[in-house]
Amino acid sequence: MKIGSATLTRLGYADVTVPPEAVSVTAAHIRATDWAQPLWAEGDLARAAAAAWLIESGDARIVVDPALAADDILRSGPDASVHQSAFAALFADAGVPRESITHAIATHIDGIGMFAWRDDGWIPFFPNAPLMLSQRELDAFDNGYHASGEEALADLRAYGAVEAVEPDVLRVTDDVVIEFTGGHAPGHQIVRVGSGSESAVILGHLATTPLALTARVCPGAHIDSEKAWTILEALRDSGVILVGPLWPAPGAGRWDGERFVAVSA
């Protein structure tokens, strides 16, 4: 998708069905949502994905949340190294080898996803890109907060691969801004791309499925569900393209307050 002078591309690795509770909705909500099928749900199951979003802006190649929250499948068991190599091939086949990525933005840490390359220890998956994570998230880990992926994050920090995002709003390029939200996790961030009527927001895990936009986000999905909902509600009827790293293809759409309508290139 062309957003202003930036290009936003979804690199999909796997789309799957999951129990609705895995994305903080219910089977009853799926049945009551007339626009759920077939993109966002399949019967009483929700659809989710392991994917990466690539932003090309000027000379920058920025990846956001690659396969985050998929560690239990992609990072464990005998197939872990196969998935890792296949994800690298996904980037290479798209003409953006992992070595060409200039920035790696984590909205938060929920597993390490494909931010790290597993060898004897964890090293950066994108060797020339700093992992940009909120200072608030790092402070939370230093003060006893726990989440999946924290051991790998510790290795990346020791390696010197993590760049703390200290201001609540950080402009990465003319078209790309990182903005602290909190709500889902202590240092949760969103990524805004473009401006004005030509803009998109990568939501991270504020909405793990578009179905959450009308479910008012089930309590327990976030450390502060009301704050997460307030941020989402501000995007209602905005015309902004909403992007979910965990959403199945096409992974993006517009929310008119009643319905979520998918958009793609």
C-alpha positions in Angstrom: 0.0 0.0 0.0 1.2 3.5 -0.8 0.7 5.7 2.2 1.8 9.2 1.5 5.4 8.9 0.2 5.9 5.6 2.1 5.1 2.1 1.1 3.6 -0.4 3.5 3.9 -4.1 2.7 2.7 -7.2 4.5 5.0 -10.2 4.5 2.7 -13.1 5.5 4.3 -16.2 6.8 1.3 -18.2 8.1 -2.5 -17.6 8.5 -4.2 -20.0 11.0 -7.4 -20.4 13.0 -7.2 -20.1 16.8 -9.7 -20.4 19.6 -11.5 -17.0 20.0 -10.2 -16.7 23.5 -6.6 -16.6 22.1 -7.4 -13.2 20.6 -9.6 -12.0 23.5 -13.1 -12.4 21.9 -15.7 -15.1 22.2 -17.5 -17.5 19.9 -20.7 -15.7 20.6 -19.2 -12.4 19.5 -17.9 -14.0 16.3 -21.4 -15.3 15.5 -23.0 -11.9 16.2 -20.6 -10.0 13.9 -21.9 -10.1 10.4 -18.7 -9.0 8.8 -16.5 -11.6 10.6 -16.6 -14.3 7.9 -14.6 -15.3 5.9 -11.5 -13.0 6.5 -11.4 -12.6 10.3 -13.1 -15.8 11.4 -13.9 -19.3 10.2 -17.0 -20.7 11.9 -16.6 -20.2 15.7 -12.8 -19.9 15.3 -10.9 -16.6 14.9 -8.2 -16.2 12.2 -4.8 -15.0 13.1 -1.4 -14.7 11.5 2.4 -14.8 11.8 3.6 -11.9 9.6 5.9 -8.9 9.4 5.0 -5.4 8.2 7.6 -3.6 6.1 7.7 0.2 5.8 9.9 1.7 3.1 10.3 5.4 3.7 13.1 7.3 1.9 16.3 5.2 2.5 14.8 3.5 5.5 13.5 -0.1 5.5 11.6 -0.6 8.7 10.1 -3.9 10.0 7.5 -3.9 12.7 6.6 -6.9 15.0 7.8 -9.8 12.8 6.0 -12.9 14.0 5.5 -11.5 17.5 3.5 -13.7 19.8 4.2 -16.8 17.8 7.1 -18.2 19.8 5.2 -21.2 21.0 4.9 -22.4 17.4 7.8 -20.9 15.6 10.5 -20.8 18.3 10.1 -24.1 20.1 10.5 -27.7 19.1 12.5 -29.4 16.4 11.2 -27.2 13.6 12.4 -23.9 15.2 15.5 -23.6 13.0 13.4 -24.4 9.9 11.0 -21.6 10.7 13.8 -19.2 11.3 15.5 -19.9 8.0 12.1 -19.9 6.2 11.3 -16.5 7.7 14.7 -15.2 6.4 13.9 -16.6 3.0 10.5 -14.7 3.1 12.4 -11.4 3.3 15.0 -12.4 0.7 12.3 -13.6 -1.8 10.5 -10.2 -1.4 13.7 -8.4 -2.4 14.4 -7.2 1.1 17.0 -9.5 2.7 17.2 -9.2 6.4 20.6 -7.5 6.1 19.0 -4.6 4.3 16.6 -3.7 7.1 17.6 -0.4 8.8 15.2 -0.3 11.8 13.3 -3.0 13.7 10.4 -1.6 15.8 8.9 -3.7 18.6 5.5 -2.4 19.7 6.3 -4.3 22.9 7.7 -7.7 23.9 5.3 -10.7 23.7 7.8 -13.4 22.7 10.8 -12.4 20.7 9.3 -13.3 17.4 11.8 -12.9 14.6 13.6 -10.0 16.2 16.4 -12.5 17.2 18.4 -15.2 15.4 18.9 -18.3 17.5 22.3 -19.9 17.4 24.2 -20.8 20.5 22.5 -17.7 22.0 20.3 -15.0 20.6 21.7 -12.4 18.2 19.8 -9.8 16.0 17.7 -11.3 13.2 18.2 -8.1 11.3 22.0 -7.6 11.9 22.1 -3.9 10.7 18.9 -2.7 12.4 18.6 -1.6 16.0 15.6 -3.1 17.9 13.6 0.0 18.9 11.7 -0.7 22.1 10.2 1.8 24.5 12.3 2.8 27.5 9.2 2.3 29.6 9.1 -1.4 28.5 12.7 -1.8 29.3 12.3 -0.2 32.7 9.3 -2.5 33.4 11.5 -5.6 32.8 14.3 -4.1 35.0 11.7 -3.7 37.7 10.3 -7.2 37.7 7.8 -7.2 34.8 7.7 -10.6 33.1 6.7 -11.6 29.6 7.5 -14.3 27.1 10.7 -13.5 25.2 12.4 -11.7 28.1 15.4 -14.1 28.1 16.1 -13.5 24.4 15.6 -9.8 24.9 18.3 -9.9 27.7 20.7 -11.5 25.2 19.9 -8.8 22.6 20.5 -6.0 25.2 23.8 -7.6 26.2 24.7 -7.7 22.5 24.1 -4.0 22.2 21.3 -4.4 19.7 18.5 -2.7 21.6 17.8 1.0 21.1 15.6 2.6 23.8 12.8 4.9 22.6 12.8 7.5 25.3 10.4 10.2 24.2 6.7 9.3 24.0 6.7 10.4 20.3 9.7 9.7 18.1 9.9 10.6 14.4 11.9 7.9 12.6 11.5 9.4 9.1 9.4 12.1 7.5 6.6 9.5 7.2 7.1 7.2 10.2 6.4 8.1 13.9 6.6 5.8 17.0 4.1 6.8 19.7 3.8 5.4 23.2 0.3 4.2 24.2 0.6 1.8 27.1 -2.6 0.0 27.6 -1.6 -3.5 26.4 1.8 -3.6 28.0 3.8 -1.1 30.1 5.7 0.3 27.1 3.4 -0.5 24.3 3.9 1.6 21.2 2.0 2.1 17.9 3.6 3.2 14.6 2.0 5.9 12.5 2.7 6.0 8.8 2.0 9.0 6.5 -0.1 11.9 7.5 -3.5 13.5 7.2 -5.9 11.7 4.9 -3.1 9.4 3.8 -2.2 7.6 7.0 -2.1 4.2 8.6 -1.6 3.1 12.2 0.1 -0.2 13.1 -1.7 -1.0 16.3 0.6 -3.7 17.8 -1.6 -5.7 20.2 -4.1 -3.0 21.1 -6.4 -5.1 18.9 -5.3 -8.7 18.4 -8.1 -9.2 15.9 -10.4 -6.6 14.1 -13.2 -8.4 16.0 -11.9 -6.7 19.1 -12.9 -3.3 17.7 -16.6 -4.1 18.3 -16.1 -6.4 21.3 -14.7 -3.5 23.4 -11.6 -5.5 24.0 -12.2 -8.3 26.6 -10.8 -7.5 30.1 -7.6 -9.5 30.7 -6.3 -8.8 27.2 -4.3 -5.8 28.4 -2.8 -4.4 31.6 -5.2 -1.5 31.2 -8.1 -2.5 29.0 -9.9 0.9 29.4 -6.9 2.8 28.2 -6.4 0.4 25.2 -10.1 0.9 24.3 -9.8 4.7 24.6 -6.9 4.7 22.1 -8.8 2.5 19.7 -12.0 4.5 20.0 -10.2 7.6 19.0 -9.5 6.0 15.6 -13.2 5.2 15.0 -14.5 6.9 11.8 -11.1 8.5 11.3 -10.6 7.1 7.8 -7.1 6.0 8.9 -6.0 2.5 7.7 -5.6 0.3 10.8 -3.0 -2.5 10.6 -2.8 -5.4 12.9 0.4 -7.5 13.0 -1.6 -10.5 14.2 -4.4 -10.1 11.7 -4.7 -12.5 8.7 -4.4 -11.3 5.1 -4.8 -8.6 4.1 -4.1 -7.5 7.7 -5.5 -4.0 7.3 -8.8 -2.1 6.9 -10.9 0.9 7.9 -13.3 1.0 10.9 -16.4 3.0 10.4 -17.5 2.4 14.0 -19.9 -0.4 13.0 -18.0 -2.5 10.5 -14.4 -3.2 9.7 -13.7 -3.2 6.0 -10.5 -4.8 4.7 -8.2 -2.9 2.4 -5.2 -4.1 0.5 -2.8 -2.8 -2.2 
